């Protein structure tokens, strides 16, 4: 049987020490691997070393004996927002929907309700993390409350699930006692009434504010809570590389308010404007902006019609990953951008990321 020399190299003239010369090459191995093969891969990019040793286990090449620092990932997780309430009587107005829960671990930015920045996630190489983006709740119609938004979350086998709660619904306006707003990430506002005021829904600690109490015998509905504060304000984040406002509460409906265009009554931070009317003028409630977690606007009564509240905006999940640790393995078609030395994944629908 022929003998093949496999690379014993002299280290000094006395030939007292030797070293094994490992075969080296890029990831695109051109041959047919056999179980037990070992090599020096010179093109691995998501490990601390510039090259790594790997072996073939019969199915795939596996890294061996290489120290890896796991990726530390910042996140922004915003849930779907609540829908606005409708009205059930002339001159009553529905409350605005609450913003979706807001959790943020980027830089020194705050999370919802003025809470401190959360701790970024430490991921494990090869682990799959599931991204769930919550939908917005529907606006109430024909005198009904809106509906609550859906949760957004990041989950994986080795982390505590990051869950942002869906925004609370806006209560409907009623002649005799408006309906209260629903609890959620941020609470929805109560509906207006001629006889008593309805309470706003409770927000979630470190995610969003409470909704406002409905008004008594006043021709303008109240706004849902925002991630920033109870006066429907959201929060700004630069996790994507530029400052963007999100998670504002929906404005309440307004009856006999001045007839204004939607742009003049539009709520920032993604919240929907409130519906309104004036003699000869009819405006429907605005929807929260998609993928901002902005609450739906409240509806109002107009000329015998119980106008529906606006739908809540859907949520969003954003991951900011050091580019040197980015695997590029995703599902759900997130938008991929870069900012400095980081790669940003913006999920507007559910998917996965493999670290």
N, C-alpha and C positions, 0 to 999 in steps of 0.2 A: 504494500500500500504506500502510495506517495505521501510524503510529509510536507505540510505547508507551514512556512515560517510566518508568525503573526505579529512581528514588530517589536522584538526586544531591542532596545536602544541603549548603548553605553552612555553612562552619565559622566564617567571620568576615565582617565587612561588606564587605571588599574583594574577596571571592569568589576569593581566591587558592588556597584549598585546598578539596577536596571529599572526601567519604567515601561508599562504597557502602553503602546501607542493606540489610543482609541480611534476608530474610524469616525470621521467628522463630515457633516453635510447639512444642507437645509432641510426644512420640514418635508419638502416634496420628494420623499424617498422613491427612487425610480425602480428599484427591484421588487421582488416578491419576498416579504419578510417571513421569517421562520421563528417559531416560539423559542425564546432564549436569546435572540439577537440583542446586542447592546450597541449604542452609538452616541456620539456627541452631536446634539442638534444645535446648530449655530443660528437658527432663525426664530427661536421662541421669543415672544415679545411681552408676555404678561407675567414674567418671573423676574426676580431681582437680579439674578445672574444674566450676563449677556449671552451665555450658552448654557445648555443643560444636558445632563446625561439621561438617557432613557433606554428602556428595554421593551421588547415586543412580547406581550403576554399571550399571544395566540389570536387575539382579536384586534388589539390596538396598541399603539406606542404609549407607554406610561413613564412619567418622570420619576427619577429615583435620586435620592440623596442630594436634593437641591433645596436649600433653605428658601422659603417663600414667605414674604410678608403679605398677609391677606389684604384685599382691597377695602378701604374705608370709604363709604359712600354716603353722601348727603342726600336728603330727600325732601320733597314737598308733596304732601298727600292731602288733597281736597276732595271732599265728598260731594255728591249731588245735592242740590238745594231743594228747599220746599216750594210747592206751588202756592200761589196766592188764593185767598178766599174770594167768594162771590158775594152778592148782596141779595136780600130777600124782600126788600121794601124800599120804596122811594126815599131818597136822601139818607140811606144807610150805605156803608161802604165796607168792602172786604179788607182784611189785613194783608200786608205783604208777607211773602214766604221768607223763612230764615235761610241764611247762607249755609252752605255745606261746611262741616267741620274742617278745621285748618290746622295741620301739623307740619312743622318746619324744623329741619336740623341744619340748615345752611348758614355758615358763617356765624355772625352774631345777631341774625334776624330773629324776631320774636315769632312764637307760635300764636294761635288764636287766643283772644281775650287777654292780651298783654302778657302772656306767660313767657318764660325763658326759652331760649333755643334748646331744642331737644338734642340728644346724643346721636351722632351719625351711626349708621349700621356698619358692622364689620362682617363681611361676607366670607364664605368659604369657597375656594376654587372647586369648580365642578358641580356645585350645588345649584339647583333650579329654584328660582324665586318667582312666585306668582303675583302678578299685578292685577288688581281688580279696580276698575274705574266705575264709580256709581253713577246711575242716571238721575236726572232731576224728577221731582214729583210733578204730577199734573195739577193744573189750576182747577179750582172748584167751579162748577157750573150750576146755574139755576138755583141759587141760594145755598150752595153747599160749601163746606170747607175745601181747601186744597188738600193735597196728599204729601206725605213726607218723602224726602229724597232718599236715595240708596247710599249705603256706605262705600267708601273707597279704602283699599288696604294693600299692604305688602306683606306677604307671608312666605315662610320657608321653614325647613325642618330644623334649622339651627338658630333661629331668631324668634324673639317675641313679636307676634304679629302687630304691625302698625295699623291701627284702624281709626279712620276719621268717620264720624257719624253723620248720616244724612240730615239735611236741614229740616227744621220743623215747618209744618204747614201753616198758612195763614187762615185765621178763623173767618167765617162768613158774617156779614152784617145782617142784623135781624131787627124787627120792630121792637120786640120785647126781650132785651138781653142778647147782645151779640155773642157769637160762639168764641171761646178762647182759642188762642193759637196753640200749635203743637210744639212739644219739646223736640230737641234735636241737637246737631252740632252747634248751630245757632237757632234760637227759638223763633217761631213765627208770631206775628202780631195778632192780637185779638180783633174781632170785628166790631164795628160801630153799632149803636143802638139808641133808641129814643128813651129808654127807661133806666139803663144801667150800663156800666162799662165791663168789658170782658178782659180777662187777664191775658198777658202774653205768655208764650211757651218758654220753658227754661232752656238755656244753652248748656253745653257740656264744658266742664272745667278744662282749661288749656286748649279749647277748640273754638269757642265762639260765644257771643253774648246772648243775653235773654232777649226775647221779642218784647215789643212795647204793648202796653195795655191799650185796648180799644177805647175810643173816645165816646162820650155820652152827649148825644144831641149836637154833634158838630159835623159839618159837611166835608170832612176829609179823613180818610182812613190813616191808620198808623203803619209805620214801616216795620218789616221784620228785622231781627237782629243781624248784624254783620260780624265777620270774624274779628274786626277791630274793636268795635264798640256797639252800644245799643242804638245809636242813631244811624243804623244801617251801613256804617263805614266798614270797608274791607281792609286788606293789608297789601302792601307792596313787597315783592321779593325780586331779587336779582339772581336767583339760582340759575337762570338760563343765560346770564351774561348781560341782560338789560333789565331795568326795573319795570315790573308789570303789576298792576293792581288787580286783585281777584277777591272773590268771596264777600261781596257786598249784599246787604239785605234788599228785598224787594220793597218798593214804595207802596203805600196804601192807596186804595182808590180815592177819588175825590169828586164829589158831586157839587155842582154850581161853582166849581173853580173856574178861573179864566181859561178860555179855550186856547191851548198852546200846542205847538208842534211837539212831536215825540222827542226831537233833539233837545228842546228846552226843558222837558220834564224827565229826561233820561237820567237814570241813576248810574253813577260810575261804579267801578269795581265789579262790573258784570251783573248787577242787580237790575231787574226789570222795572220800568216806570209803572206808576199806578194808572189804572183806567180812570177816565173822567168824562164829565159832560158839562155843557153849558147850553142854554136855550139855542137850538139850532146847530149845536156842535156835539159830536159823539166820538169818543176815543176809547179804543179797547185797551185792556191791560197789556203791558209788555212782558215778554218772556225773559227770563234770565239768560245771559249769554252762555252759549255752549262752552264747556270745558273751563269755566271759571268758578263754578259753584255759587253763582249769583242767584238770589231768590227771585221768584216770580212776583210780578206786581199784583196788587189787589184789584178786584173788579168792583163795579158800581151798578146802580139801577138807572136805566135810561128808557123813557117812553114805553113803559110796560114790559121791558126786557131786563132780565137778570143777567147782566154781562159777566162772563167768566173771568176768573183770575188768570194770570199768566202762568205758564209752566216754569218750573225751576230749571236753572242751567245744570248741565251735567258736570261731573267732577274732572279731575286730572291728577296724574301721578308723574312726578319728575324725579329722575335720579341723576346725580352728578358724580361721575366716576373718574379717578385719575386715568388718563389715556394710557399710561404704561401698564395699567392693570385691566384695561377694557378687553373683554373677550370677543365682542362682536356677535355673540350668539343670543338672538332674541326671537320672540314671536309676538304677534299682535301689531306689527308694523309701527313701532314708535318712531317719531321724528328724531333723527340723530344729528346733533350739532356739536361744535367744539367752542371752548372759550379758554384761552390760555393753554394750560397743561391738562385740562379736563375735557372729558366727553360727556355730553348731556343727552339723556334719553327722555323724551316727552311722550308719555302714553296718554292718548285721548280715547282709547278703548282698551279693553283687558288684554293681557298677554303675559309673557314670561321673560326672565333674564337669567342666563346661566353664567355664573361668575368664572 
